[in-house]
């Protein structure tokens, strides 16, 4: 486990509840994480997302479950919580997405090639 990261994330194949990752240092966001509570402090942190798709259903009626993360910036420090993608996918057309204000939030939805972001 990386310093500054704690999690109760579970494997996606047995995912029955909400997995929460509390982050206060730069690093990856686990694919099975539903909710992210981020603390940027004064220096800021960079969190790396990796888009995943989960095929399920029958061959004649396939259903694809796309990765979704919800994040909230908890602290009021001067640094930003910056999200990047591990393979360079875009966030609403931009290479990064920042949470700069305390209690600012965003929902990241993977569409198979890029992230759609809904937030305040």
C-alpha positions as CSV (number, residue, x, y, z in Angstrom):
1,X,0.0,0.0,0.0
2,X,1.3,3.4,-0.9
3,X,1.9,6.0,1.8
4,X,-1.1,8.4,2.1
5,X,-3.5,5.9,0.6
6,X,-6.0,3.9,2.5
7,X,-8.8,1.9,1.0
8,X,-11.5,-0.7,1.6
9,X,-11.8,-1.4,-2.1
10,X,-13.0,-4.8,-3.3
11,X,-12.6,-6.8,-6.4
12,X,-15.1,-5.6,-9.1
13,X,-16.4,-9.2,-9.7
14,X,-17.6,-9.3,-6.1
15,X,-18.5,-5.6,-5.7
16,X,-21.7,-5.4,-3.6
17,X,-21.1,-2.1,-1.7
18,X,-19.4,1.2,-2.0
19,X,-15.6,1.2,-2.1
20,X,-14.1,4.3,-0.6
21,X,-10.5,5.5,-1.1
22,X,-9.1,8.3,1.1
23,X,-6.2,10.0,-0.6
24,X,-3.7,12.6,0.6
25,X,-0.8,11.8,-1.7
26,X,-0.4,11.5,-5.4
27,X,-1.0,8.0,-6.8
28,X,-3.4,5.7,-8.6
29,X,-7.1,5.4,-7.9
30,X,-8.1,1.8,-7.7
31,X,-10.5,0.7,-10.5
32,X,-13.0,-0.7,-8.0
33,X,-13.2,2.6,-6.1
34,X,-16.6,4.2,-6.1
35,X,-16.0,7.3,-3.9
36,X,-12.8,9.3,-3.5
37,X,-12.2,11.7,-0.5
38,X,-9.2,13.8,-1.5
39,X,-7.0,16.0,0.7
40,X,-4.7,18.3,-1.4
41,X,-2.9,20.3,1.3
42,X,-0.8,23.2,0.2
43,X,1.3,21.4,-2.5
44,X,-1.6,19.6,-4.3
45,X,-1.8,16.0,-5.4
46,X,-2.2,14.2,-8.7
47,X,-4.6,11.2,-8.9
48,X,-4.4,8.8,-11.8
49,X,-7.6,7.1,-13.2
50,X,-7.6,4.1,-15.4
51,X,-10.7,3.5,-17.5
52,X,-12.2,0.0,-17.4
53,X,-15.2,-1.6,-19.0
54,X,-16.8,-4.7,-17.6
55,X,-18.6,-6.8,-20.2
56,X,-21.5,-8.8,-18.7
57,X,-24.7,-10.5,-19.9
58,X,-25.2,-13.1,-22.6
59,X,-23.5,-13.0,-26.1
60,X,-26.9,-12.2,-27.7
61,X,-27.7,-9.4,-25.2
62,X,-24.4,-7.9,-24.0
63,X,-24.3,-5.2,-21.4
64,X,-21.1,-3.1,-20.7
65,X,-20.7,-1.6,-17.3
66,X,-18.4,1.4,-17.5
67,X,-16.2,2.6,-14.7
68,X,-17.6,5.5,-12.5
69,X,-15.8,7.4,-9.8
70,X,-17.2,10.1,-7.6
71,X,-14.7,12.5,-5.9
72,X,-14.9,15.3,-3.4
73,X,-12.2,17.7,-2.2
74,X,-12.3,17.7,1.6
75,X,-9.7,20.3,2.6
76,X,-9.3,24.0,2.0
77,X,-5.5,24.0,1.3
78,X,-3.9,26.0,-1.5
79,X,-3.1,23.0,-3.7
80,X,-5.4,21.4,-6.2
81,X,-6.6,17.8,-6.6
82,X,-5.7,17.1,-10.2
83,X,-7.0,14.0,-12.1
84,X,-5.1,12.5,-15.0
85,X,-5.7,9.3,-17.0
86,X,-3.0,6.5,-17.1
87,X,-3.2,6.3,-20.9
88,X,-3.8,9.9,-21.7
89,X,-7.6,9.8,-22.1
90,X,-9.3,13.2,-21.9
91,X,-11.7,14.7,-19.3
92,X,-14.4,16.6,-21.2
93,X,-11.8,17.2,-23.9
94,X,-9.0,18.4,-21.5
95,X,-6.0,16.4,-20.4
96,X,-6.6,17.0,-16.7
97,X,-9.5,17.8,-14.4
98,X,-9.0,19.8,-11.2
99,X,-10.8,20.2,-7.9
100,X,-9.6,23.5,-6.5
101,X,-12.2,24.4,-3.8
102,X,-13.1,22.8,-0.5
103,X,-16.2,20.4,-1.0
104,X,-16.0,20.7,-4.8
105,X,-17.0,17.4,-6.3
106,X,-17.0,15.6,-9.6
107,X,-18.4,12.3,-11.1
108,X,-16.0,10.7,-13.6
109,X,-17.8,8.4,-16.2
110,X,-15.6,6.2,-18.5
111,X,-17.2,5.9,-22.0
112,X,-14.7,3.4,-23.4
113,X,-12.2,5.9,-24.6
114,X,-12.5,9.1,-22.5
115,X,-14.0,10.5,-19.3
116,X,-17.2,12.4,-19.1
117,X,-17.1,14.6,-16.0
118,X,-20.1,16.0,-14.2
119,X,-19.5,18.3,-11.2
120,X,-19.5,21.7,-9.6
